[in-house]
Amino acid sequence: MENGRIVRVNGPLVVADNMKNAQMYEVVEVGEMRLVGEITRIEGDRAFIQVYEDTSGIKPGETVYRTGAPLSAELGPGMLGQIFDGLERPLGRIAELINNPFVARGVKVPSLDRQKKWHFVPRIKKGDKLSPGDIIGTVQETGLIEHRILVPPNKHGTVKEVVKEGDYTVEETIAVLDMEGDEVPLTMMQKWPVRIPRPFKEKLEPSEPLLTGVRVLDTIFPLAKGGTAAIPGPFGAGKTVTLQSLAKWSSAKIIIYVGCGERGNEMTDELRAFPTLKDPWTGRPLLERTILVANTSNMPVAAREASIYVGVTLGEYFRDQGYDVLVVADSTTRWAEALRDLGGRMEEMPAEEGFPSYLASRLAEYYERAGKVRTIGSDERHGSVTLASAVSPPGGDFTEPVTSNTLRFVRVFWPLDVNLARARHFPAVNWIQGFSSYVDLVAKWWTTNVDPDWKTMRDFMVKTLIREDELKQIVRLVGPESLAEKDKLALEEARIIKEAFLKQNAYDEIDAFASPQKQARMMRLIYLYHQLAQPLVEKGITVKQITEKITVVSDIIRSKASIKNDELQKFDELEKTLKSQFEQLSKQGA
Ligand code: ADP
């Protein structure tokens, strides 16, 4: 492979000639500092290179070194609990190397530690015929995660040799396959080009909820394992808190948190907080199941562009092992802005608001990588990648290109509303604008595992909230006097739904995480209130009388922060009081 020569440098974009036979998306090393870059356009013998490191000081005439390989992620034991930059370079070890929290230019550090030994337990024997995706053996990587070492997607064959159980590095050969006469050594590490989705056998319809412990997300607009969600919201509406709730509490087995924003430093604060957090499902440290991909603020935009592909590739790799993975991206707006910046430098024709015309197709391709799948491999394994992304529309305008295009490709929409946030209604998810197309798909899980009336109760709450919205408009036009008693009851029920159920304090030890069982018990109380109040109103009892006499409502509202997930029997008491207060009122009324 002949080397190229730089002819032009424009920020993160470098143009080189003498690049005949270069491949799209080939990785190159630019200039004498050997900065990492990727070819994003080829014209004759000229290549346009997007460079992932600061190009200042790089001059025309310097060499561009070809690698012949696409931008790839290293996959294997040693990723969990790590913090990587947008090119999957481990920030921890780079800092040790150069004694600086930021990545120095041109520093080459492998993603996976080459010295560390992992305890490998083989699951195969000599003579076994292996297909792509078959499990060769396992490494108990952390207390939470058994890392399954798989035959890479492009390899297969008969086992000629396999090592004994023992400690090996990611570079040592653990097995040798005879692949149609060729000897193929396998290690615990594989590489995969990040822009190409990893293969699977079949996509399945998502049917299991991805629980988050946040009531408005789980019950009103549920997300499914293998699904897609967007969280748009203006500054201060609670995006970061919501994404962190997802990362901390969600029922996915593996969490990959991609911070592709300008808030590199903020992210590091969060990262420092992470090691102290515990997984609510198992009580183990959260880091044992988490990987962080963080662009530090001194990295150029191009690294942001790459980071979400690195994140989703790591996700697919754990999916292939049979795990449920959640990839959180914060935020795809910053990612799209990187795309716009690079497109501009390449002098492409801009489309809407300066974004490149391929913005929509890039977003579609990204969300297409979500899914619940039957994985490759001879045994029947299911895994999923769920994609949840923040969007930060300037001025909170949801019609701008990134938000409106994202809406076309996601199936859950959790819009954060600045007015709700100002009124201290958190999580500030707007219940009128939000949607989830997984409600019917996950209903079966809820009705089988938690409460047979889940769907009925959930629909009652949504209907009541929509009715409240309509009634508020009527009140605005003609005043509250015009409302019928049954409408006033709907307003009171909506108030209880908001106060008792939707509002949830992420900083309250008890309230921060509501188990599905707790959510159902709370919903049951609210529904019971409706079932008891409605016939009384029909009999002529006023809503004013009801609100005066049914004093237990304030306890119901408080129950979210007073009743723990493991003391749900306390809801029996509230139910009893609610019933007896209504009975009394009914007698008095009669
Ligand atoms: P954004 O990332 O959208 O700019 P943040 O996530 O930082 O906004 O939220 C801003 C503030 O709103 C937080 O500092 C916190 O005080 C409050 N907040 C957001 N969500 C919640 C929540 N679920 N519970 C309690 N407070 C919240």
Residues whose N, C-alpha, C, O or C-beta is under 5 A from the ligand:
A	BS01	ADP	P234 F235 G236 A237 G238 K239 T240 V241 T242 F426 P427 Q504 N505 A506 Y507
